[in-house]
Amino acid sequence: MKVGIVGATGYGGVELYRILSNHPYVEECILYSSSEMDVPYIHSFPHLTDLSSHILNNIDVDEIKNNVKVLFLATPPGVSRTLSPQFIGSDVKIIDLSGDLRLKNKSEYEKWYKRECVAEDVLEKAVYGLSELNKADITKADLLANPGCFPTATILGLAPVVREKRIHEQSIIVDAKTGVSGAGRNASQATHFSEVNENVKIYKVHEHQHVPEIEQALHALNDAVSYISFSTHLIPMTRGIMSTIYASLTDTYTTEKLLDLYKEFYADSPFVRIRKQNEFPSTKEVYGSNFCDIGIKIDERTNRVTIVSVIDNLMKGAAGQAVQNFNLMNGFDETTGLFHAPIYP
């Protein structure tokens, strides 16, 4: 089939192109951009010289409907709000990476994203695309909200103990760190080399737009979850997310028993890897891959659990997960085009 990528000049867009251009069920990637129409793709990404002869196309809804079966929206928030509704009822399936379709509560979106939300009837049609929790609905979806990067790492880290009520729901604290590519390709003072290098910065304190997405997903697993404490930090590396999660246990458990719970919970999830006891993942160990690696340990002194969950923010946190959802939506094995070893070192 032919697929389209809107926002092809961003980091998420080029990562989608890298995966889909080698996908066995993709005949062609048609690339769209609102800023660089009729320009060769290699002008944005010279590393694709001799690998791509694509020209960036204008975003023409009718042309897309006539040529594309699945459209990926690798765009900033706000674009999908106007673009997605135009494809409802057509033969084009939409996979939105922007965040516009993730929150089911319209007022929550407007509060956290500080922009107008898409119409409620569109939100109702959108399926949340965390396949480890929502695979059955994803296989039937025509309009899909690809999860955010921080939510992916955090929700996967918490899902087993939240669903099985092994932790006190109001005790959840998340300390999350991300590489600079999570801020996108456009330069800013916050991502300037001299601002980031040899520096660690907390940002969006109590204001990060991924907070309600995490709470929404956890609440669906256990309605006793209402609020979490969530902090994000920018660290001087290109790719990767580490969510270090703390919570109080509801009873006395052993680390071994919790590891058994996680292994059982994710037994049918090929991209979630549970580490052995006393082994914790680092971001480099999932670099360039669609894996989420999780390590766990209980502090017997405090009866609290520490959960470490790592992903590559551009892969499992964006493009890789979008292709995983693409596979499920079209009846392919979910690992198609994705099941390869991380890049190391």
VEXVEXNU-337059 format. One line per 8 residues: number of its first residue (from 0); for each residue x, y, z of C-alpha. Coordinates in steps of 0.2 Angstrom, whole numbers, plus 5000, padded with zeros to 4 digits. Layout:
# VEXVEXNU-337059
NUM) X Y Z  ... $
END
This chain:
# VEXVEXNU-337059
0) 5000 5000 5000  5005 5018 4999  5006 5028 5015  5008 5047 5018  5018 5056 5031  5013 5074 5035  5027 5083 5044  5041 5073 5035 $
8) 5054 5086 5039  5053 5084 5058  5063 5071 5068  5047 5060 5070  5044 5061 5052  5061 5056 5046  5061 5042 5058  5044 5036 5051 $
16) 5052 5037 5034  5067 5027 5039  5056 5013 5045  5042 5013 5032  5054 5014 5017  5060 4997 5022  5043 4990 5027  5038 4974 5017 $
24) 5020 4980 5015  5023 4998 5010  5025 5001 4992  5028 5020 4993  5030 5034 5006  5022 5050 5000  5029 5065 5010  5020 5081 5014 $
32) 5026 5097 5022  5017 5114 5025  5034 5123 5025  5044 5116 5011  5033 5111 4996  5041 5105 4980  5058 5103 4988  5069 5087 4987 $
40) 5068 5078 5004  5087 5076 5004  5088 5095 5006  5081 5093 5023  5091 5077 5027  5107 5075 5016  5110 5058 5025  5097 5051 5013 $
48) 5107 5055 4998  5105 5040 4986  5092 5033 4997  5078 5044 4993  5072 5054 4978  5056 5060 4986  5050 5078 4983  5040 5086 4997 $
56) 5021 5088 4993  5009 5101 4997  4995 5095 5009  4980 5092 4997  4966 5082 5006  4958 5076 4990  4975 5071 4983  4979 5061 4999 $
64) 4962 5053 4998  4965 5047 4981  4983 5040 4984  4985 5035 5002  4978 5021 5012  4986 5027 5029  4991 5044 5034  5004 5048 5048 $
72) 5002 5065 5056  5020 5068 5063  5015 5086 5067  5015 5098 5081  4999 5099 5092  4985 5109 5083  4987 5103 5065  4977 5087 5068 $
80) 4963 5097 5075  4959 5103 5057  4966 5089 5047  4960 5073 5055  4941 5077 5053  4943 5079 5034  4947 5061 5033  4933 5054 5043 $
88) 4922 5043 5033  4935 5041 5019  4946 5026 5015  4961 5034 5023  4966 5028 5041  4974 5041 5052  4988 5039 5064  4991 5055 5074 $
96) 5007 5057 5083  5003 5075 5088  4993 5073 5104  4978 5081 5098  4967 5066 5099  4974 5058 5115  4963 5066 5129  4945 5061 5129 $
104) 4940 5076 5140  4939 5092 5129  4942 5104 5143  4957 5095 5149  4965 5096 5132  4962 5115 5132  4969 5117 5149  4985 5108 5147 $
112) 4988 5111 5128  4982 5129 5129  4974 5128 5112  4957 5124 5105  4952 5105 5105  4945 5095 5091  4927 5092 5090  4920 5080 5103 $
120) 4913 5068 5090  4931 5066 5083  4938 5062 5100  4925 5049 5102  4931 5040 5086  4949 5041 5091  4957 5025 5098  4972 5027 5111 $
128) 4986 5017 5103  4996 5009 5117  4995 4992 5110  5001 4983 5126  4985 4989 5134  4973 4992 5119  4977 4979 5106  4959 4974 5102 $
136) 4953 4991 5099  4968 4996 5089  4965 4982 5076  4948 4990 5072  4953 5008 5072  4952 5020 5058  4957 5035 5068  4972 5032 5080 $
144) 4980 5043 5094  4998 5038 5095  5003 5039 5113  5016 5052 5119  5034 5048 5124  5033 5051 5143  5016 5042 5144  5022 5027 5135 $
152) 5037 5024 5147  5027 5029 5162  5011 5019 5159  5020 5003 5154  5031 5005 5169  5015 5006 5180  5002 4996 5172  5004 4979 5180 $
160) 5005 4986 5198  4991 4998 5195  4979 4986 5187  4982 4973 5201  4981 4986 5215  4998 4982 5222  5002 5000 5225  4993 5014 5234 $
168) 4986 5024 5220  4989 5041 5227  5007 5038 5231  5014 5038 5213  5029 5049 5210  5037 5050 5192  5054 5057 5189  5057 5057 5170 $
176) 5071 5062 5160  5072 5065 5141  5085 5068 5127  5085 5084 5117  5076 5077 5101  5060 5076 5111  5059 5095 5109  5058 5093 5090 $
184) 5069 5100 5076  5066 5118 5077  5080 5127 5087  5076 5137 5103  5086 5144 5118  5081 5129 5128  5089 5117 5116  5104 5127 5111 $
192) 5120 5117 5113  5127 5129 5126  5111 5128 5136  5110 5109 5136  5128 5103 5137  5134 5098 5154  5117 5103 5161  5102 5095 5168 $
200) 5086 5106 5169  5068 5103 5176  5055 5110 5165  5036 5112 5164  5035 5109 5183  5017 5103 5187  5012 5109 5169  5018 5096 5157 $
208) 5004 5091 5145  5008 5073 5146  5001 5072 5164  4983 5070 5160  4987 5057 5147  4996 5047 5160  4982 5049 5173  4968 5045 5160 $
216) 4977 5028 5155  4980 5023 5173  4962 5028 5178  4956 5016 5165  4966 5002 5173  4960 5006 5190  4947 5020 5194  4955 5023 5211 $
224) 4969 5033 5202  4966 5051 5201  4982 5061 5202  5001 5058 5200  5016 5068 5204  5026 5070 5188  5042 5079 5184  5052 5080 5168 $
232) 5070 5084 5165  5080 5089 5150  5097 5080 5150  5112 5082 5137  5109 5067 5126  5100 5066 5109  5088 5052 5111  5080 5042 5125 $
240) 5068 5043 5140  5070 5036 5157  5055 5036 5169  5060 5032 5187  5044 5028 5196  5041 5027 5215  5025 5021 5224  5020 5014 5241 $
248) 5015 4995 5241  4998 4990 5248  5005 4974 5256  5022 4965 5259  5029 4958 5242  5045 4953 5236  5054 4959 5221  5054 4942 5214 $
256) 5035 4941 5215  5033 4958 5207  5044 4953 5193  5033 4938 5190  5018 4949 5189  5026 4960 5176  5032 4945 5165  5015 4938 5165 $
264) 5007 4954 5161  5018 4957 5146  5019 4939 5141  5011 4944 5124  5020 4960 5122  5035 4958 5111  5042 4975 5113  5042 4975 5132 $
272) 5057 4967 5140  5057 4964 5159  5075 4964 5167  5081 4951 5179  5081 4955 5198  5094 4968 5202  5096 4973 5184  5091 4990 5178 $
280) 5090 4996 5160  5099 5012 5153  5093 5022 5138  5107 5017 5127  5101 4999 5128  5085 5003 5119  5093 5016 5107  5086 5016 5089 $
288) 5073 5002 5094  5055 4999 5098  5058 4991 5115  5053 4997 5132  5064 4989 5145  5058 4989 5163  5068 4985 5180  5060 4984 5197 $
296) 5066 4983 5215  5057 4984 5232  5064 4995 5246  5060 4984 5261  5064 4998 5273  5050 5009 5267  5039 4996 5258  5040 5006 5242 $
304) 5044 5000 5225  5056 5008 5212  5052 5005 5194  5064 5010 5180  5056 5011 5162  5066 5016 5147  5062 5019 5129  5069 5028 5114 $
312) 5058 5044 5113  5058 5044 5093  5054 5025 5092  5043 5017 5105  5039 5035 5110  5034 5041 5093  5038 5033 5075  5041 5015 5081 $
320) 5025 5014 5090  5016 5022 5076  5022 5008 5064  5017 4995 5077  5000 5002 5077  5000 5003 5058  5004 4984 5058  4990 4980 5070 $
328) 4977 4991 5061  4981 4982 5044  4981 4964 5051  5000 4962 5050  5011 4955 5063  5014 4969 5075  5033 4967 5075  5034 4969 5056 $
336) 5048 4981 5051  5052 4984 5069  5060 4969 5077  5078 4973 5077  5092 4975 5090  5095 4992 5098  5110 5002 5091  5124 5000 5104 $
344) 5135 5009 5109 $
END
